[in-house]
């Protein structure tokens, strides 16, 4: 009985070795990460375009505040204060 176990173990070991060799043959070489080329960023706007945009934004904010104050004064006038 011992001889049968030994022969079956050697067959399993031989089958395992064949499977390991097949796996190593099928596996690709290790992948070496490669850094990609830098992606160009969006073109930067001209400084004068930024200034004009900021001026329009500031004017819009001032108009909003003026209209809000006018609405408040109108409400105070109609309330009788």
N, CA, C and O of each residue as an XYZ file, in Angstrom:
324
protein
N       0.810     -1.172      0.000
C       0.000      0.000      0.000
C       0.866      1.253      0.000
O       0.502      2.268     -0.595
N       1.987      1.181      0.654
C       2.881      2.329      0.700
C       3.428      2.635     -0.683
O       3.616      3.800     -1.031
N       3.683      1.610     -1.469
C       4.218      1.811     -2.814
C       3.190      2.507     -3.689
O       3.547      3.351     -4.511
N       1.923      2.167     -3.526
C       0.883      2.808     -4.333
C       0.760      4.293     -3.978
O       0.601      5.124     -4.872
N       0.830      4.637     -2.695
C       0.745      6.037     -2.296
C       1.920      6.831     -2.840
O       1.767      7.977     -3.262
N       3.097      6.212     -2.827
C       4.284      6.906     -3.303
C       4.204      7.159     -4.807
O       4.606      8.219     -5.285
N       3.686      6.188     -5.544
C       3.596      6.368     -6.993
C       2.531      7.413     -7.342
O       2.710      8.189     -8.281
N       1.426      7.436     -6.589
C       0.392      8.433     -6.860
C       0.882      9.831     -6.487
O       0.550     10.809     -7.157
N       1.672      9.922     -5.414
C       2.227     11.216     -5.024
C       3.200     11.723     -6.084
O       3.202     12.913     -6.400
N       4.005     10.858     -6.622
C       4.960     11.295     -7.647
C       4.224     11.712     -8.923
O       4.665     12.623     -9.623
N       3.111     11.052     -9.223
C       2.336     11.432    -10.402
C       1.706     12.813    -10.191
O       1.684     13.638    -11.104
N       1.201     13.050     -8.996
C       0.609     14.358     -8.684
C       1.682     15.430     -8.734
O       1.453     16.524     -9.252
N       2.870     15.112     -8.189
C       3.968     16.077     -8.208
C       4.403     16.386     -9.633
O       4.674     17.542     -9.958
N       4.475     15.371    -10.486
C       4.865     15.581    -11.878
C       3.812     16.411    -12.604
O       4.143     17.282    -13.408
N       2.535     16.134    -12.313
C       1.462     16.914    -12.929
C       1.517     18.369    -12.462
O       1.296     19.288    -13.251
N       1.814     18.572    -11.179
C       1.927     19.931    -10.640
C       3.071     20.686    -11.314
O       2.931     21.851    -11.686
N       4.202     20.003    -11.464
C       5.354     20.652    -12.110
C       5.032     21.023    -13.556
O       5.451     22.083    -14.021
N       4.309     20.188    -14.263
C       3.945     20.480    -15.648
C       3.008     21.686    -15.695
O       3.131     22.545    -16.569
N       2.080     21.740    -14.757
C       1.143     22.865    -14.706
C       1.881     24.162    -14.402
O       1.595     25.195    -15.008
N       2.821     24.118    -13.474
C       3.593     25.316    -13.123
C       4.412     25.770    -14.323
O       4.491     26.969    -14.590
N       5.018     24.847    -15.045
C       5.826     25.222    -16.219
C       4.939     25.822    -17.307
O       5.336     26.778    -17.973
N       3.742     25.267    -17.489
C       2.810     25.834    -18.476
C       2.405     27.248    -18.074
O       2.337     28.144    -18.915
N       2.140     27.443    -16.793
C       1.715     28.761    -16.315
C       2.817     29.787    -16.536
O       2.554     30.915    -16.952
N       4.070     29.382    -16.251
C       5.177     30.306    -16.460
C       5.369     30.606    -17.938
O       5.727     31.727    -18.299
N       5.140     29.633    -18.786
C       5.298     29.852    -20.230
C       4.200     30.762    -20.765
O       4.441     31.551    -21.678
N       2.997     30.660    -20.207
C       1.882     31.455    -20.707
C       1.881     32.877    -20.161
O       1.338     33.780    -20.798
N       2.480     33.090    -18.992
C       2.453     34.422    -18.383
C       3.349     35.370    -19.164
O       4.427     34.997    -19.627
N       2.882     36.588    -19.297
C       3.664     37.603    -19.994
C       4.790     38.083    -19.094
O       4.786     37.871    -17.881
N       5.745     38.733    -19.726
C       6.833     39.331    -18.955
C       6.246     40.412    -18.049
O       5.195     40.977    -18.351
N       6.919     40.695    -16.951
C       6.378     41.728    -16.056
C       6.284     43.073    -16.779
O       7.152     43.431    -17.575
N       5.228     43.793    -16.488
C       4.997     45.069    -17.132
C       5.776     46.152    -16.399
O       5.666     46.297    -15.182
N       6.554     46.899    -17.146
C       7.310     48.002    -16.575
C       6.521     49.274    -16.831
O       6.289     49.619    -17.990
N       6.098     49.988    -15.788
C       5.306     51.188    -16.025
C       6.125     52.261    -16.732
O       7.284     52.511    -16.401
N       5.501     52.867    -17.690
C       6.153     53.920    -18.457
C       5.374     55.200    -18.205
O       4.149     55.220    -18.320
N       6.076     56.256    -17.866
C       5.378     57.520    -17.627
C       4.941     58.097    -18.960
O       5.701     58.124    -19.928
N       3.717     58.552    -18.987
C       3.168     59.120    -20.216
C       3.742     60.512    -20.437
O       4.208     61.168    -19.506
N       3.698     60.940    -21.683
C       4.151     62.290    -22.003
C       3.202     63.288    -21.351
O       2.003     63.027    -21.262
N       3.708     64.403    -20.904
C       2.816     65.376    -20.268
C       1.773     65.898    -21.246
O       2.065     66.173    -22.410
N       0.547     66.026    -20.742
C      -0.552     66.501    -21.568
C      -0.536     68.026    -21.547
O      -0.488     68.630    -20.475
N      -0.576     68.647    -22.711
C      -0.555     70.118    -22.700
C      -1.825     70.666    -22.056
O      -2.923     70.156    -22.279
N      -1.654     71.696    -21.265
C      -2.813     72.277    -20.586
C      -3.537     73.230    -21.527
O      -3.057     73.551    -22.614
N      -4.691     73.667    -21.080
C      -5.484     74.597    -21.885
C      -4.716     75.915    -22.026
O      -3.958     76.295    -21.133
N      -4.910     76.588    -23.120
C      -4.192     77.855    -23.291
C      -4.616     78.872    -22.235
O      -5.797     78.996    -21.911
N      -3.648     79.585    -21.714
C      -3.925     80.573    -20.679
C      -4.512     81.832    -21.301
O      -4.016     82.296    -22.328
N      -5.571     82.403    -20.694
C      -6.159     83.622    -21.256
C      -5.208     84.805    -21.079
O      -4.337     84.804    -20.209
N      -5.398     85.788    -21.908
C      -4.561     86.979    -21.825
C      -4.938     87.771    -20.579
O      -6.103     87.774    -20.179
N      -3.967     88.445    -19.959
C      -4.272     89.197    -18.726
C      -5.332     90.276    -18.922
O      -6.120     90.533    -18.012
N      -5.366     90.919    -20.109
C      -6.367     91.967    -20.304
C      -7.771     91.392    -20.393
O      -8.735     92.064    -20.026
N      -7.906     90.146    -20.878
C      -9.222     89.518    -20.915
C      -9.707     89.205    -19.506
O     -10.896     89.328    -19.213
N      -8.793     88.803    -18.640
C      -9.162     88.522    -17.259
C      -9.592     89.809    -16.572
O     -10.565     89.812    -15.819
N      -8.879     90.901    -16.822
C      -9.224     92.176    -16.187
C     -10.607     92.647    -16.627
O     -11.388     93.112    -15.796
N     -10.922     92.537    -17.908
C     -12.233     92.959    -18.410
C     -13.327     92.106    -17.783
O     -14.379     92.619    -17.401
N     -13.083     90.819    -17.678
C     -14.068     89.921    -17.070
C     -14.308     90.303    -15.613
O     -15.450     90.320    -15.154
N     -13.235     90.610    -14.886
C     -13.381     90.998    -13.486
C     -14.123     92.321    -13.349
O     -14.904     92.493    -12.414
N     -13.893     93.255    -14.263
C     -14.592     94.541    -14.215
C     -16.087     94.336    -14.416
O     -16.894     94.904    -13.680
N     -16.466     93.525    -15.410
C     -17.889     93.264    -15.636
C     -18.518     92.554    -14.435
O     -19.669     92.818    -14.086
N     -17.767     91.664    -13.814
C     -18.288     90.964    -12.644
C     -18.494     91.949    -11.489
O     -19.499     91.875    -10.781
N     -17.553     92.860    -11.301
C     -17.672     93.844    -10.224
C     -18.843     94.796    -10.477
O     -19.579     95.129     -9.549
N     -19.017     95.232    -11.720
C     -20.133     96.117    -12.062
C     -21.458     95.399    -11.821
O     -22.398     95.999    -11.299
N     -21.543     94.140    -12.189
C     -22.759     93.365    -11.960
C     -23.077     93.233    -10.481
O     -24.238     93.311    -10.080
N     -22.044     93.032     -9.671
C     -22.263     92.929     -8.228
C     -22.745     94.255     -7.660
O     -23.612     94.275     -6.785
N     -22.189     95.373     -8.152
C     -22.606     96.688     -7.663
C     -24.050     96.987     -8.060
O     -24.801     97.549     -7.262
N     -24.452     96.622     -9.277
C     -25.834     96.821     -9.718
C     -26.779     95.991     -8.853
O     -27.849     96.465     -8.470
N     -26.393     94.770     -8.548
C     -27.222     93.916     -7.710
C     -27.423     94.539     -6.330
O     -28.544     94.579     -5.824
N     -26.338     95.026     -5.718
C     -26.431     95.628     -4.385
C     -27.282     96.893     -4.439
O     -28.104     97.125     -3.553
N     -27.092     97.715     -5.476
C     -27.880     98.951     -5.609
C     -29.372     98.618     -5.743
O     -30.207     99.250     -5.096
N     -29.706     97.637     -6.574
C     -31.118     97.263     -6.750
C     -31.702     96.686     -5.462
O     -32.863     96.934     -5.136
N     -30.896     95.916     -4.734
C     -31.383     95.346     -3.472
C     -31.648     96.451     -2.459
O     -32.645     96.409     -1.738
N     -30.749     97.453     -2.402
C     -30.948     98.581     -1.487
C     -32.176     99.388     -1.904
O     -32.960     99.803     -1.050
N     -32.353     99.614     -3.212
C     -33.516    100.360     -3.694
C     -34.803     99.622     -3.349
O     -35.792    100.254     -2.975
N     -34.809     98.323     -3.465
C     -35.982     97.535     -3.098
C     -36.278     97.674     -1.610
O     -37.438     97.787     -1.214
N     -35.245     97.667     -0.793
C     -35.425     97.838      0.650
C     -35.974     99.210      0.993
O     -36.880     99.337      1.816
N     -35.416    100.248      0.351
C     -35.913    101.613      0.610
C     -37.360    101.763      0.136
O     -38.157    102.445      0.780
N     -37.693    101.137     -0.971
C     -39.067    101.184     -1.472
C     -40.018    100.507     -0.478
O     -41.108    101.014     -0.213
N     -39.606     99.384      0.057
C     -40.431     98.679      1.033
C     -40.590     99.519      2.301
O     -41.669     99.558      2.892
N     -39.502    100.197      2.720
C     -39.596    101.062      3.900
C     -40.551    102.238      3.641
O     -41.309    102.629      4.529
N     -40.514    102.786      2.452
C     -41.376    103.928      2.107
C     -42.864    103.512      2.170
O     -43.700    104.223      2.726
N     -43.159    102.346      1.587
C     -44.549    101.890      1.571
C     -45.008    101.405      2.941
O     -46.208    101.394      3.217
N     -44.084    101.007      3.795
C     -44.444    100.564      5.139
C     -44.684    101.745      6.059
O     -45.283    101.585      7.123
N     -44.234    102.915      5.675
C     -44.487    104.108      6.471
C     -43.380    104.473      7.414
O     -43.622    105.230      8.354
N     -42.192    103.987      7.225
C     -41.080    104.345      8.119
C     -40.475    105.641      7.729
O     -39.528    106.098      8.370
